[in-house]
Amino acid sequence: MTEDKDKVVSGKAKRGSEYSAADIQVLGGREAIRRRPGMYIGSTDQRGLHHLVYEIAYNSVDEAMAGCCTKITVTLHKDDTVTVEDDGRGIPVDIHQTTKITALETVMTVLHAGAKFGGKTYQVSGGLHGVGASVVNALSAHLEVIVRRNGKKYRQEYKKGIPQGEVHEIGEASGTGTTMTFLADEEIFGKIDYDFDTLVDRLREVAYLNKGLEICFIDERGGKEKTFYFEGGITGFVRHLNRNKALRHRQPIYISKQVDHTIVEAALQYNDGFSDNTMSFANCVNTVDGGTHLTGFRSALTRVLNDYSHKNKFIKEGESNLIGDDTREGLTAVISVKLPEPQFEGQTKGKLGNIEIKTIVESVVVEELSLYLEEHPDEAKKIIEKCLTSAKAREAARKARDLIIRKSILDTGTLPGKLADCSEKDPTHCELYLVEGPSAGGSAKEGRNRRFQAIMPLKGKILNVEKASPDKMLAHEEIRYIITALGVGIDDDLDLARLRYHRVILMTDADVDGAHIRTLLLTFFFRHMVELINSGHLYIAQPPLYSIKSGKNKHWIYSEQEKEELLGKLKGKEGKKVEVQRYKGLGEMSAEQLWETTMNPTTRTLLSVSIEDAAKADSIFSILMGGEVPPRKAFIQTHAKNVKNLDI
């Protein structure tokens, strides 16, 4: 058994000016990971938990990208262990020259150890460059690796990253590959709870990005299984993303070319919507913050469409060019690059930083897309007409936006008349409640803390921005009031430094109409102020559903389950009269009750709005709020059984 290599050197600092080398802590790899897991996997919530699965799966995907793996199986077991198995080459088990232990143990215990640095074993890779396996190992209560290689099976076991014995042979093997089973450490993650749908979405993405690779996902907890295999690759991915939208052209445009050791793939298709849904990947890693590959793709797209428009007289001499916003409205696209030495910004790879990739992607897309448009003039015409319509709407929206800004606080010091502002001037301490209806707005204004809480009553249901062009959206009075009150602008003009309230709280009735208004507001913020969500400024208030009075005691109840549990307890107490009141609307509560239950920071509950998966969110908003009825009907029928507290 090898010794734990993680040593901690520490000293106790005294009060005063004494400060020496003894006061400096030096953490070894395993201990550093366990003390600061967020540095390696982003967080220790469910997202971090899923990241463990991705990292082990990425190692198998690297084998596939090297042409040495055709099938990956991911299994969630009933005991919360996870197994990832592939038919790749198997991790080597011979002695490593530097570490003097087996290559397998080196990969599993030493940070930045792996076959991804020299460029010989893996031309491209998506894991954490020698960090992934050792990080997962360090954050697992138990981990087992079985390697099939050289006709033999080899096994090694670890606990919290510490080997429990040497690598040893356990029998004969047919074929090659690696099987890794791990149990995430509850000391790090708390409750172990994997989400089937989230993992399905990510594994589906990986299968789309590696055409010909079979990925099988088994969830033994609920008896579910999904298998993905796509010969069409990212073309099928774009079709999948656009499945619930009205299309401008039937077939996605596919681009693929290798430049030196870099492979560039792109697929794009326009729909009749108004949003841009472009996803970017580098070595199969979802670069949610974009990077040089996305910049190159967008530059090429705008350039090609302008060149084609001028050449074919869609844009006359002297008329303005299309800008990026015009060419991306209604676009669904996937851009994927596979390169030898990716430079990611941040440990969890949100953004690609390789400067040379912008030029490579731009040149490939310009060449291939120009050729496609020349060979498909009918589809080219439909795309250009969509872009020109977007340009006209953009100009109308610009005029409307300029009008809003001229009338806003930035220029005239005036705010919407219906806004009851707060007296606090520091935005970090200010809250804005967007309240359904004048009645509830009146109660909220009366019951609020005027120092830091502002109230904006909303009249009726705001516009569904999913089905409205930007100029029509900005012509809608309630939306203009919201934009003016927040002061940050929208879309590409959004500047969070101007945000007047650091908590924006949606407060609607607990009924069907209230849920609809809340969804309309969420659609607006997702489509036009998404940075407000990503920066943690958007919240949903949780007003009570019931009040239950028993004697002199009054209880506020926020769910049906909570109501049933309390009634069960109270019925056990003889002689107590129980009064139950249902609150269908905020206006049914007095100002004092609304403050006590929903607005008082010491007693209220707020739900923070976040976006776990942008592609999934885009799809759901398109289904629920878009113009296609069949997908919406199917979605409602599928999810109806999961609805809680439905009040018709």
N, C-alpha and C positions, 0 to 999 in steps of 0.2 A: 504494500500500500504506500502510495506517495504521500509526503507530508503536505499539509495546507501551506501554500506559498504566500498567503496573505498575512503579512505582519503589520502591526500598528505600532508606530513609534509616537509616544505622546509625552507631554509634560504638563504640569499644572502651573498656570501663570499666576503670579502674585499681584496684589494690588500695587499700584504705583507705576514706576517707569521701567521695571525689570521686564525684559522681553528678549528671549534667547532662542537658539536653535531647538532647545528642549520643548518650546511651546508650539512647535510646528508638527502637525499630524501628517504622516505619510501613509496613505491607504494603498494596499495592494489591489490588484485588479478585481478579484471577487468581492472584497469588502467595499471597494469604491462603488461597484455596481449596486450592491444591496443597500448602501447608505444613500445613494443618489440615483435611484432607478429612472427618474424622469429625464435625466441627461441622456439616457440611452434608448428609452422606448417612448418618451414623450409624456407619459402619465402613468399612474397606478390605478386608474379607474378601468371601466370595461374596454375603453380604447386601447390602453396599454396591454390589457389581457389579450385582446385580439392580435396586437402587434407581435406577441410571442409566437402565435400560430403562423403569422405571415413570415416571420424571419426564418423559421425552420422550412416552411414551404418554399421561400425564395431560394434557399440552398438547392432544393430539388429542381426548381425552375432554371437555375444556373446550369445544371446538368442538361436540361432540355435545350437551352439556348446553345450549349456546346455540341448539340447533336447526339447526346449520349443517354437520353432519357425519353421514354414515350408515354409513361403513365405515372401519375402521382395520386395517392389515396390519402385523404385526411379523414380521421375518425375521431368523433367526440364520444368518449365512453361514459357510462352511467356514473362512474366514480369520479368524474371531472378530469380524468387524464385525457391527453390528446396524443394520437399517434399519427405521424406523417411518414409514409412509406413511398419509396421511389424505386425504379428499376435502372438507376444510373450506374456509375462505375464503382460506387462504394468508397467511403473515406479510407485512405491508406492506413495500414496498421503497422507498417515498419517503423523503425526507430528514426526520429528526427535528428539531424546532425547537430543542431544548435541546442535544443532543449534536452536531448538525451532521453526523452521519453517517446512513446509512440506518437505518430502523426495524429492519430485519432484523439488521444488525450490532449495533445497540444492544441488542436482545433477547439476542443471542448472546454479548455481551462485557461488558455492564454489569450489575452486581448490582442487584436491585430495580428493574429496568426491565421493563415489560410493560403489557398492556392490562387488568390485573385489579384495578387500584386504584380507578378512577373509578366503576365500576359501570355504565358505558354499554355497553362491548363485551361484558363477561361479567357477567351477574347473579350467577352462581355459578361457582366454579372450584376445581380440586383440586390444581394444581401448587404449587410452592414460592413463589408470589406474586412472579414476576419473578426468582427465583433459580435455578429448575430448569434452564432451557436453558443459562444461562451457567455453572452448576456442572458440568453434563455436558460442556460444551465445554472447560472448563479442565482436566478430568480425563481428556480423551481425547487420545491420541497424534495422531489425525487425525479431523476431522469435516467433513462436506459437507452443505450445505443446498441443496435445489432447491425453489423456490417456483413454483407455477402460479397466475398472477393476471393479470387484465386481458388475457387471451388470449396471454400471453407466459410463457416459462420464464426464471427468474432463478437464478443459482448463486453461492454463495460457499464458500470452503474455508478451514479453520483447522488449525493444528497447535499442540497444547497450549494452545488458547484464543486463539492469535494469528492474526489474519486474514492469509491468504497472497495477498490481492489484494482489489480492490473487488468489490462486488456487480455482476454483469454479466449481460446478457441472452444466452441461449444458444439461443433458437428460439421457435417457436410452441407454444401449449398449448391443449388442449381441456379445458374444465372448470377447476376450481380445487383447491388443496390444497397440502400441504407434505410433502416427503420428506426425512428426516434420516437420514444414515448416519454412524455413529461407531465408532471403535476405542478401547476403554478402554486407558488407558496402563499398561503393565506396570510402569513405575517406581512407580506408585501401588498397583496391585492385585496385583502378582506374576503368578502364572499366571492366565490368563483362562479361566474354566470356568463357563459358564452351565448351570444345571440346568433341563432341559426341564419336568419335572413341577412344579417350584416356579413357573415362569413361567406354565404352563398354569393352575394353580390361581388365580393372581392375575388373569389376563386373563379367566378364566371369571367370577370375582367381578364384575369391571368390567362385563361384558356383562349379568349378572343385574341389576346396579344401574342399567342404562340400557336399558330394554326398547326393542326396535326397532333397537338398534345392532348391527351385524355386526362381529365382531372375528375376524380370521384370523391364526393363528400358524403360521409355517413354520420348521422346523428343518432346514436343508439338511445339517447335519452327520450326522444319522441318517436323513434322508429321512422325517421325521415332519411331519404337518400336522393342525391342529385348527381348526375354525371354530365360533364361538359366536354364537347369535342367539336371544334369548328374548323372546317376546311377553308372557309372564306375569311377567317381571321378578322381583322378590324372592320372590314366591309360589313360583316354580320353584326359587329358591335354597333356601328352607326345605325343599321336597320333596327336593332333592338332599342336604341335610345330614341329613335323616331317612330316607334311602333304605334303610338297613340296620337300622331300629329298628321295634319293634312300636308301632303308633300308637293313641292314645286316641280320636282323631276323624280322619276320612278327609281332609277338606279343610283346608288352612291358612286361618287367619283373616287377611284382608287389610284394611289401613287406609291411606287416602290422603287428604290434604287440604292445601290451600295456605292459609297465613295470611300476608297481606301478600306479601312476596317470598320467604318460606320455605316449602319443600315438605317435608311430613312423610310418610314411608312406613314402614309396619311390617307384618310378616307373622309369624305365630306358630302353632305346632302342638305339642301335647303327645304325648309317647311314654311308654312304661312304664318308662323308665330312671330313674336317680336323680340325674343330673347336669344342670346348667344350661348350655346351649350357646347363648348369646345373642351375636350379633355386631353391632357398631355401626359405622356409616360416616357421615362428614360430607363432602359433595361428592365422593363415591366413594372417599375415602381411608379405609382400615381403621384406625379409632381403637382400637387394641388395648388401651389403658388406659382406654377408656370416655370419660366426660365428662358434661356436662350433659344431652345428649340421652338417654343411657342412664339417668341418674338419673331423668329425667322419665318415661321409659317404665316403669321398675320401680315408681316410686311410683304411677303410674296403674293398673298391672296389679293391684297389691295392693289398692288402694282399690276398684276396680271389682268384683273377685271377692269382697271382703268385703261390699260393698253388696248384690250379687246374692244372696249366701248368706244374709244376714239377711232380705232381702225375701222370699225363697222358703223360709225356715225350714230351710235346711240347717244353719245355726248358730242354736241356740236362744238365747233371752234368758238372759243370765248366763254363756254360754259364751265362751271366749276367741276373739279374732279370729285369722284367718290372718296370719302374718307373711311377710315377703318370701321367706324360704327355702322356705316351704310352697308359695308360688305359682310358684316358679321350678324346683322339682324336676321333672325330666323335660321341661323346656321347651326347645324349639328356636325361636329367633326371630332376625329380622334387623330392625334399626332403621336407617333411612337418612334423613338430613336433607340438604337442599340449601339453602344460605343465602348471602346476598351477601357478608358480611364475617366469615368464620370466624376465631376466635381459637384457634389451636392452641398447646398447651403442648409446647415442644421443637421443634427444627427438622424432625425427621422425623415430627411430627404424631401422637404417641401418644394424645393426649387433647384433647377439645374443651372450651373454657373459656367460651363465650358464656353468660352468666348467663340471658339472656332465653329461650334455647332450652329450658331446663328447663320453664318455664311453658307455652310453646307446645306442646311435645311432650305434656306431661301433659294439657293440656286437650283436645287432638285425640284422644289414645288413650282418655281417659275417655269422651268423647262417642261415638266410633265403636265402641268395644268394648262399651259398655253397650247400644247399639242392637243389635249383633250377637247378644249373649247373649239379649236379649229375643226376637229373631226366630228363634233356633235353640235352643230349650229342651233338646232331647235332647243336643246337643253340650255345652251349658252344664253339664248335669248330670254328664256324664262328666268334664269338666274339674274341677268342684267336688269330685267324689268323689275324684279323684286328689290334689287339694290337701289334703283332709281326712285322707286316708290318710297323706300326707306329714307332716301336723301331729302325728298320733298317733305316727308313727315318730320324729319329731323329739323329742317329749317323752320317749320311751323312751331315745333316744340321749342326751338331756341328762342323764338320771339316770345312765346308764352312764358318761358323760364326767365327771360330778361325782364319781362313785366313783373313777374313775381318778385324778383330780386330788387327791382326798383321800388316796389311797394313794401319790401320787407324791412326788418330792423336794421339791416346793413346800411341802408341809404336814408331812410326817413325816420327811423326810431319808432315806427308803428308796428304793432302786432295785431293779429286778428281780433276783432272786437269781442268774439265769443270766448276768447282765452282769458281765464282768470289766472294771471301770472303770480309767481311767488316773489317775496322780497329779497331772498338770498341772491347774491350776484355771482357766487362761485359755482360754476356748472357741476363740479364734482359732488356738491351737496344738494343738487336740485333734482326734482322728479316731475315728470309730466304724465298725468293720467289722461289717456284717450278713452272717453267714457261714452257708452252707448246711450243716446237719447237725452233730451233736455231735463226730464224728471230726475234721472239718476245724476245728471250733471249738477242739478241744483242741490241735491243731497250731498254730493261730493264737495262742492264749493263751500257749503256750510260746515261740513264736518272735518275738513282737511286742516292740516297745520299750514297756515298761510306763509310761514317763514320759508319753507323749502318745497312745498307741494303746489304744483300748478295743475289746473283742470281745463281740459278742452272737450266740451260736449260735442258729439257728432250727430248730425241730423240724418236719420235714415241709414240705408245701406250704401257704402261708398262704391265707387265704380270698380268693376272687375277688370283689373289692369291686364290680366292674361289675354283678354280678347279685345283690348283697346290699343290703338296706336299711341305713341308718345304725345302727340299734339292733343288728342282727345283726352288723354289722362290729365294733362296739365290744364285742360279747360274745365275740369271737374272741381267745383268749389271746395268741397271738403278736403280733397287731396292737396289743393293749393294752401289751405289753412295749415295742414300738417307740415308741409314743406317749409312754409314761412315760420311757423312756431319753432321748429327744430333748428333752422338756420344753417344747415350743413350743405344744402344743395342736394342733387340726386345724380345717379349714374356716374359718369366720368368726372363730373364737376363736384362730386361729394368730397368734403373736407371735414373730417371729424374734429379738427382743432376748433371749428366754429360751433360745435354742438352745445346748445344752451342747457340741456338737461342730460345728465349722465345715466339716469334711469328713465326709460320710456316704457310706460306700463299700460297694457291693453286691459280695460276693465269692461266686460260685457255681461249681459244676463246669462244665467245658467239654463238656457233653453235652446231650442233649435235655431231661432233667429239670432240669438247671441253668438252661438257657435259659427253661424254663417258670416256674421259681421267680423268676428275674430279671424276667420279664414281669409276674408277679403283683405283685411289689414295685413295679415302675415304675407299674403301674396304680394301686396304692394312693397313691403319692406324687403322681401326676398328678391324681388325683381329689380328694385331701384335703389335700395339702401342696404345692400347685403353686408357692407362693412359695419353697419350699426349692429347687426346680429353677430358677426364674427368677433367684434370687439367686446361683446358681453353687455351691451347697453339696452337690449330689448327684453321685456318681462311680460308675463301674463298674471294678472291678479286672480286670486282664488276666493271669491265670495262664498259664503256658506249656502248650502242647499236647504237646511232646516234649522229651526231653533226648537229645542225640546225643553219644556219647563216642568220641573218636578218639585212641588213645594216652593221653597224660596230659591231653589237652584235653577239656573238657566244654562243650557249647553248649546254651543254652536256646532253644527254637524256639517262636514264637508264632503261626505260620500254616503252612498246607500249602505255600504257595509258597516260604516261607523254608526249609522242610525240603527240598524238592526241589532248590533252588538250592545248599544246603550239601552235600547228598549228592552232587550232581554234581561239586562241587569236590573233595570228599574222595576220591571214586572215582578221580580223576585222580592221586592220590598212592599209588603202589604200596607194598605192605607194611604198610598201615595197616588195622587191624581197626576196623570201625565198629559201634557198638552203639546201637540206637535204642530208646528207651523212650517209650511213649505214656502220658500222664497223663489218665485219664478223670475222676478225682475229686481234689479238693484233699486228701482224706485219704490219698492215696497218697504224698504228699510229706511228708518229715520237717519238723520245725519249722524247721530251719536252711535247708532248700531253699525253704520257703514264704516265709521272710523274705528270702532272697536274690533270689528271682524276682518276688515279688508285693507285698511289704510294705515293703521298704527304700526310702525316699524317693529315694535316690541312684541306684537301678537300676530301679525299677518303672516300669510304664506305667499311667496312669489315664486312662480316658475320661470327660470331663466331659459330663454329661447336660444338654441344652438343648432348648428348644421353638422351632423355627423358625416353625411355622405351627400355631396352636392349633386351628383348625378341622380341619386335616388330622390332627393328633394325636388329636382327639376321635373322628374317624371311624375311625381305625385301631384305637384301643382298643375302640370299640364293636363293630367287626367281629371282632377277635380274641378278645375276652373277654366279649362280650355273649351273649344267649340265642338269636340267630338263626343257624341252622346254614348255610343256603344261601350267605349273603354270605361267611361264613368259608371255606367250601369253595372258592368262586370266587376269593377273595383268595389262598389257599394255592396253588391251581392256577396262578394268574397269576404269582406271585412265586417259585415253587419253583425255577425255573431260576437265580435269583440267589442262592440259599442257598449259603453257604460253610461248610466245616468241620462238616457235619451228621454227627453220630455216633449211629447208631441201634443 
